Amino acid sequence: MRIAKFMSAGRIINGTLEKSGEILVGSDGNKYDPSKVSYLPPASPTKIIGLVLNYSDHANELGLATASEPVLLFKPNNTLLGHLGNIIYPKGATYMHYEAELVVVIGRECRRVRASDSNKYVKGYTIGNDVTVRDFITNTFRPPIKAKGFDTFLPLGPCVVTSDELSDISNLSLTTKVNGEVRQRGNTKNLMHSVPELIEFISDFMTLEEDDLIMTGTPKGISPIKPGDKVEIAIDNIGTLRNTVVPEGTST
């Protein structure tokens, strides 16, 4: 199943997206044209947990050392943005970039989950763009809250593909295009800490709830984006997340 949330005629509708991406089916039983609705983030998390440097090639391109344990950060919920929404480029920023990520969506409340049992607690997977302004990353030992915390800095979607439909995530290609040009390529087979390992590590000290998000990190290939750019992130068997960058002061 491909879970989607969207707005049509002023109503918020939960539904599903056909694999072709050509038809949305609402929980009301009606069919909707995806080009005539406004997509909303397909999950409503209580918290969003990010991974720092979970691909060694990304650490290498930044000249940073990797850690033996997962390094976590919180992404605030105000950053959430739906498929086709506008990413706001903050006034005064000089280096804003995308980060393509596979995102895990938790299916039910859990605590102290063993890695071997982790799939029982996963609702599914979606695509995230961990937008970042590198201007505000001046000390790698402190969480980059401002750099990653602006409104619209987490496009998510277009849907959540449930884990029964996407049972193997160990070899998924990620591709980022900006204005049609490939800027980033990666594969989940190169994750330093796997999804089961991450769920075990995080749930050891934190209760995870339904729709909570775990962002699994980005591979190498970051580059600047600016107002007017169209960013597309594709992940095998999930789809393509598309967003446009607009200057601050433009309606989302």
N, C-alpha and C positions, 0 to 999 in steps of 0.2 A: 504494500500500500504506500501511496505517496501523499502524505498529509500536507494540506495547504490551508492557509488562512488568508482571507481577502475581504475587501470592502466593495459592495455593489449597491448603488442607489441609497447610500447612506447607512447601509446595514453591514455589520461585521458577520461574516459567514465562515464557518468551519467546513472544510470539504476535502476532496481529494483531487489530485492532478493526474490525468491519464499519462502513461509513459511517453506518449508522443508529444506531450506538452501542449496539445491543441485544444483540449477541453477540460474545464474545471467542473466537478460535480459537487454541488453544495449538500450540506446535511439536510436541507429542505427538499432534496430530490431533483432540484432544477439544475440545468446545465448552463454554464457561463462561458463566454468567450474570454480567454485570458487577456486579450488585447483591450478589453473594455472594463477591466476591474483594476483596483489598486491592491497590489500584494501587501500583506502584512508579514512580520516575522512569523514563521510557522511554529514557533515554540514560545512559551511564556515562562521563562525561568525565574526562580527566586535568586539565583546567583549564577555567575558566568566565571569559569575558572580557565585561565590561559596557561600555556606552557612556554617557558623561555628556552630557546635554543634546543629544541627537541630533534633537530636535524643537524648533524655535525657539519655538513657543508655550509649551512647558514651561519653557524658559529665561526667557521673559517673565513667567510667573506667579510665578517665584521671584526675579525682579529681577536675573538674572545675565546676563552677556555670553556670547555664543557664540564658539567658536574656529574658526579656519580649518581645522585638522586635527582628526581624531577624538580625543576625550579618553577614555582607557581607565581601567578599574579591574578588579581581580580580585574575583570573588565566590568565597568558599571553598566547597569541596565539602560541608562539613558542613551547608550550608544546604539541600541538596536534599530535596524532599518530593514525594510522589506526589499525583495527583488524589484528591480527597476526604479527604486527610490534614488534620490539625489544625495550624494555625499558632500557635505559642506566643507569647503576649503577655508580654514580660519584666516582671518586678517592677520597679516604679518608673518605667516608661516613661510619658510623658505625651502623645506624639504619634507614633503608628505609622501608616503608610499603605501602600497598595498601589501598584504601578507595573506596568501592563499592558504586555507586551512580546512582539513577535515574536522567536523565538529560532531561530538557524541552527544546525543540527547537521552538523558536518563528517563527510564520508564516508570519507576516507582521508588518510594522512599527506601533507603538502604544505608547500612552502616557496617563497617568491618567486613567488607565483601572479599572473598578470596578471588584471585585472578581467574581461577578455573571455573568459578560460578558467575563471573561478571556479566556474561551475555544475558542472563536471566533478568538483569536490571536495566538493560538498554532498550529504549523505545525504538531508536533508529539513528540515522546519520543525516547530516545536511552539510552545506557549504557555508563557510564563514570567511569574511575579509577583515582581518585585524588591522584596520587602518591606523597608521602611526605617523606622528610628526617627530622626526628625529631631532629637530631643534631642541626639544625638551628632554632628551636623554643625555644627561651630562654626567651621571654617576650610575654606573651599572649595578652598584650595590643597593640602590634604592628602587622601589617599584616605580615604573614609568606611568604613574596615574594620569598626569596631564597629557603626556605624549599619546596615550591611547584612550583617553576618557572623554573626548569631545562628543557632543551630540552627533549622531549618524555614523559614528566610527566603527560600527559592527553591522554591515550588511549581512543578512542571513537568508538562506533559501536556495532555490525557490520553494522547496518542499522538504519534508522529512521523509526519507525512505526508510520504512520500518525494517528492523533487523531480520525478520523472517524472509524478506525479499533481498536483503543485502547481508548475507551471513558471513561472507569472507571479505574483510577489509584490509588484508595483509599485502595486497598488491594492486593498489588503485593509483592511477596516474592523476596528477594535478597539473593544470596548465593555466597560466594567466596571460591574457592578451590585453593590451592597451591600444585602443584605436585600431584593432585588428592585427597588431604586431605581437608576436609571442615574446614575452619578457621573462617568464618564469616557467620552469618545468620541474617536477619532482615526483616521487612515488612513495606511498606509505610503507613500502618494504624497507625504507631507510629510516623509519622512526627509531630513535634511540631508546625510547620507552614506549612499549606497545599499549594499546587501549586497555587490555585487561590489567596490565601492570599499573597503569595510571588510576584506574578505578579502585584497585586494591590500595594503592598508596594514599589517595585522597580520602577514601571512605574510612581509612584507619583512624582518622582524627576528626572527620567532618561528616555529618549526616547529609546525604544527597537526596534531593526531592525530585518528584516528577517534573520534567521539562528543564531541569538544571542542565547547563551546557559545559562540556569540557572541550576546549579548543586545543588541538593536538600539536600545534606548532607549524611553522612554515619552512619550506626548503629554501635554498639559495636562489638569488635572482631578483632581489628587491631593486626597485628603481623609482625615481620621482614621478609623481603624477600631479597634474595641475588642472585648474578649471577648464572645462570643455572636454576633458578626456573621458572616454568610455572604457570602463574596466569590465572585463569578462573573466570569470573564474569557472573552469570546468573540472569536474571530478567524475571519473568513470562510474557509470551506473547510477549516478545521482542527478546530473544535469548541469546546467550553466546558470550561474548567478551573474546578473548584469546590473550595473549601476553607472551613473554619470556624475562627474565631479562638477560642482557649481561653486561660485564664490559666495562667501558669507553675505547674508542679506537677501539671498534668493530663497523662495519658498521651496520646501521639500515636497 
